[in-house]
Structure formats: C-alpha cells, structure tokens
Amino acid sequence: MNVPSLHNEEIRLRAPEPADVEFLYELENDETLWPLGNTTAPFSIYSLKKYIEENTHDIFLDRQIRFIIERTDGKELLGTIDLVNFDPLHFRAEVGIAILPLWRRKHYASQAIELLSNYCERFLHFHQLFANVPEDNSNSLQLFQKNGFRQSGILKEWLLAEDKYCDVYFLQKIFKS
C-alpha cells in the first residue's frame, strides 16, 4: 500500500503530543478565531491534556482528527489542521485550519491543505472534503480555492459575529472516483 506522505521539505503534519499543550492553549484561546467555529469559552490546560491523552488519533473511532503543523526541522510549531464532522458512510469530512499570526501568508497553510488532501484521497479513500468560509474572509477563501476547493453554496446568515450574522461560503473538494 502506498501511504501518502504527511510531510514535504518545509512542513510536517503530526499527531499532538503532551509537549504541545501550551501551544494548543495559545491557539485555542485566540478569541479572534472563535467566531469561525463553535468555541464559546476558553479551553483549560487540563481539558487540552485530557484531549491529547484520550484521543486515539483514529478518525474512524473519534470522528475527527487533529494534526499539528510544524516545520520539518521540528523547531517551530505553525498551527493545526483538523478533519471534523467525519461521515464514514459518505467518506467526507470538514477541514479546519489555524495558523499562528507570525506564520500566516508564508504558504504553510496551503502546503498543509495539500498534504492533508493527498492523505484523505489516497490513504483514507475519502470522496470529498469540505470547508465553511465566512464571506468576509477573503484570504481563507483564496487559500481553499487555490487548493482545489470549489464554492458550491452559500449558507445564509450562518455565523454570528460582532452582533451581526454573516453568510458563509460552502466549499467542496471532490476527489475523482
């Protein structure tokens, strides 16, 4: 079996380790990211440690999987990329990505999406990936479109941010059968 690589010359996707707790704490508690997902309160160090300890890192058991994005030399943690809302019947999952501000706009997110897409298509045999991108997040929209995701719908007034609802673009990357 040919397992696609989860690394390239610059970055690697790997499972979270106990040593990553402080990094995850910083990222998960970045309040500017909360409106993009379903976070409504800060995460504790305890809850993050428990997540790392109890998570099997098996998408078929957990229905989600998180990868740490790090430089290949292991010296810098850049962000996370997640598969959530996994549907094993239809072989699809939602992609979420968060990159620390210092590392944004340096093509690391694009590389991470490419590595994850190859893994999902060639190893997990997914039919598709999808992403929900707020209409005012042009950087994220461009990122996903650059990586083969196509807009297939608009979720009207989907997210509440700063006391107003905003539309969300529904994007899909459908793999060839």
N, C-alpha and C positions, 0 to 999 in steps of 0.2 A: 504494500500500500504506500502510495506517495503522499506523505504528510506535508502540506504546505508550511513553509517557514513562518514563524511569528517574529522574525527579525530581518533587518536588512543591514546595510553598512552603518546607518546612523542610529536607528532605534530598535528596541525590543519590546514586545508585549509579554508580560509575565503575570503570574498569579500574585495577589497581595501576600506579603509576609508580615509577621508581627512587627518587624522593624519599620514598617510603613505607616504605623498608626498615627504618628504626628503629622505626616504628610497628608494622610486622608482626613485627619481632623481639620487641617487648614483648608483643604479643598472643599470638603462637605459643609463647612461652616462659612463659606463665602456667600454672604447674603445676596450678592448680585446674581448668583446662579439659581437661587431658589425659585424665582418666578418661571424658570424654564422647565421645571419639573414639578414634583409633588411635595417638595420639602416645605414643612411648615414650622419647624423648630430646630434648634441646634442639635447636633449629634454629640454624644459624650464619648470620651476616650474609652470608657467601659463598653459602650454599645459597639464601637468600631472593633475593639479587641475581640469581643464575642462574635461579631460577624466573621472576622478572619479565622477564628478558631473553629466555628461551626460550619462554615461554608465548605461544601465538598469540591467546589470548582468543577462541577459536572452539570452542564446546562440541562440535561435530561432529568436530573434529580432536583436541582434548585430552581429550574425555570428561568434562571438568569446566570450571567457570568460577568465578572469584572476583571479587567486587565489593568495593570499598572503600565504606563508608557514611560520608558526610561531610555536614556542614551545607551547605546550599545556598550560603551566603556563602563557603564554602571555608576557613573559619577553624578548624574543628575536625574531626578525624577521630574517628568514633564507634565504628567496628567494621568487621566484614566479614560478608558473606553469600555463601555458596557453593552451587553446584549441583555435586554429586559423584555418582558411580555412575550416570552418564547411560547410559541404554539407548536407542539410536537405533531399535531395532526396535519397541519398545513405547512410545516417546516419554514416558519418565518419568525423573525424577532425584530424588535425595535433597537436601533443604535442610539446611544447617548455618548457624548464625548465632552470632556472638560480638560482644558489645558491651562496651566498656571499663566497669569498675565505676562510674566517675563519671557515665556516661550511661545507666545502667540505670534502668528504671521511669519513663522520661520519654516513652514511646510511640514512640521511634525504631525499635525492633526491629519493632514492629507495622507501622509505615509501610514499612519495608524489605521485609518479607514481602509486603505488599500490592503494592508496586511490582514486585517480582520475580515474583509470581504473575501479574500482568497481562501482563508481558513474556513469560513462559513460555506462557501461554494464547494470547495474541493475536498474538505475533510468531513464536515458535518452534513454535507449534501442538502443544504438549505435551498428552498425555491426562491426566497426573497428576503431582503432586509427593508426596513422602513424607518423613517425619521419624521418627527414633527418639528418644524422650524417656525418660530414666530415671524410674522410678516416684516417686522422691523429689524430683523437680524440678518442683514444682507451678507455679512461675512460668512455666517454659518450656511446660508442658502447657497452661496457660491462654492463653499467647501464641498458640500454634498453633491451639488450638480457636477463639479469638476471630477468627482469620483463615481460618476455613472448613475446617480440617483436622479429620477425624473419626477417633476411635480405631477401628481395625479388627482389632486383635490385640494379644497380649502375647507378647513374646519372653522366655521364662523363663530366669532366671539368665544373662542376656546379657552384662552388663558386670561386670568385676572391679574393685572399688574398695575401698580400705582393708581388704584381705584378706577381703572377702566379695562374693559375687555378688548382683547386683540385677536385677530384672525391668525390661524396657523396654517402653514403650507404642509400638506401631507405629501411626502416624497417616498418613492419606492425604487429599489434596485432589484430588478427581476433577473435571475440567472437563467441562462439558456438551459433548456431541458436536455 
